[in-house]
């Protein structure tokens, strides 16, 4: 078991949240001093010119970040058409925001069961979601909503044009595997009693 490799993966999964040496120790069932040593060794290894990430210590937390000297390439990627299609994870996150807005990142991460910080950044960069104030909950986290660009992207007149979730979950409803790549029309409401 390569503890340093596992720690690198854990840091990737945690995204902006980062990990403390105590977190690493708890997750790997080791002493905190060994957790700190693993993080320090990983930071040293990532300093290599052949690596694209670095491990930055902010307070007591360690976070994986991109290297500042590569910034221009990341900016080019964000504005280019190379990454035009949304991933399944991005679509899932976007659907949760759309149907539950306004929501916090933590609420979306809880629903998805995985950390969603990186996906949020991508959706914000693409202009599909935006901050819309702060929650009254502990820590006053940002609330997020969909944007007009979201409506344009999915060819909707308003958020009310989203497919009805109850209809989509019916056994006899015909569903496409990708909810957002098809055009939906509103289901005609019948006045007949079944």
N, C-alpha and C positions, 0 to 999 in steps of 0.2 A: 504494500500500500504506500503510494507516494503522497505523503501528507502535504507537500508543497503544491503538487498538481491539484489535489483536492481543494486546497485553500484558494488557489487561483480560480477554480470553477465556482466555488462558493462566492467569491468576490464578484465574479461576473454576474451571477444570479442576483445578488443583492443590489447591484447597480449603485444608485446614488446613496443608498442607505449605508453602505460600507460595513465593515466588521471591526470590532475591537479585538485585541489579543485574547481577552476573556471569552468572546464569542467563539473564536477559533478553538480555544481550549475546550470549551463546552461541547462544540460540535464534533471534535476529533477525540474527545475523552482523554485529554492530555493536561499537563500543568500549564498555567498561564504563561510562565517564562518560556516554555517550549513554543507556545502559540506566537509569542512576540518574536522569537528567533526565526520561526518559519516565515512570518510576515517580512522581517528584515532581510532574510535571504532571498525571498521572492522579489522584493524591491531592488536588491542588488542585481539579480539576474535580469530584470526588466530594463535596467540601465543600458544594456547592450544596444549598440547601434542597429542591430538586426531585428530588434523588437519594436512593435508599433504602439505598445501600451506602456504605462508606467504606474507604479503604485505610490500614491500620494497619501501622506498622513495629515489629516485635518482634525485637530484636537486629539482625541484618543482613538479615532476611527481611521482605518485604512480603506482607500477607495481606488479602484482601477480607473485611470483616466487616459485619454489620448495624449500623445506628446505634442507640446506646443509647436515644435518645429515642423509638424505635418499639417498644421491648421488649414493652410490654403487648399489642401486636397480634400479635406472634410467639407469645407465650405463649397467647393466645386460640386461635390457629390450631392449636397443638400439641394442645390439649385438646378442640377442637371436632370435630364429625363432618364438616366440610367436606372434609377430606382423608382420608376413610375408606378408600378403595381404595388398595391398594399398586400402585406403578408396576411395569412390567416389570423395570426395573433393581433395584428393591427386592426383588422376588420372586427374581430371579437371585441377588442377594447373600444373601438369606435361605436359599435352597436350598444355596448353597455352604457357608454356616455350618452348616446342619443336617446335611449329609452328611459334613462334614469336621471337625466340632467336637472339641476346642477349636481355634480358629484365630485368627491375628492379622489385623488390618486389612490389613497388607502382603501376607499370603498370599492373601487374598481379592482384593485389587487386582491381584496378579500373575495369578491365574486369570482374572479378568474382563478384564484388559488395560487397565483405566481406574482412576483414583483413586476410592475408595469411601468416603471420610471422611464426606461429607454424608449418604450413605445409611445409614451406620452410626449417625449421630446420630439420624436419623429412626426407625430400627428400635429403638434404645435408648429413645427417647422414647415409642414405641408399646408398649414393654414386651415386644417379641418376642425380643430378644437382650439379654444382660447380660455384664458382665465376670466372669471366672472364674479369676482369678489372673494370673500373668505367665509368659511364656515364658522358657526358659533361654538363648535366643539373644541376640545382641548388642543392647544397649539395653533388654533386658528388657521388650518390648512386652506390652501386655495381651492376654490370651486371651479369646475370646468364645464363648459357647454360647447355644443357644436356651433359652427360659424355659417355665414352665408355661402362661403366657399364649399362647405360640406353639402349644402343644399344643391349647389351647382354641380358638384362632382357626381352626386347620385340622382340628378335630374328631378329634384323635388321642388314644389312650390313653397312648401312650408314643412315644418317638422311633423305636422299632422298627416302628411303624405306617407309616413313610414307604414310599412305593412302592420296590420293588427296582429300582435303576438298571439292572442287567443286563437285567431283564425289559423295562423301558421302552425300551431301545435295540435290542431285537430287531426285525428287519424286519417280522415278522408281528404285532407288538404294535399295537393300536389306541390311538393317543395323542390326547388332547385338546390343542389349541394352548396352553392355560394349565394347566400341571401341577398347580397348587394350587387351582383352582376346581372340581375334580371330586372326588367321593368314590370312593376306590379300595377294593377288597376284595382280600384276599390271594389270590394265584393258588394254586389247589389243586395240591399236589405229587403228581405221578404216580409210581407205583413201576414203571411199565412202561418197558422199554428201547426206545428208538426205533430 
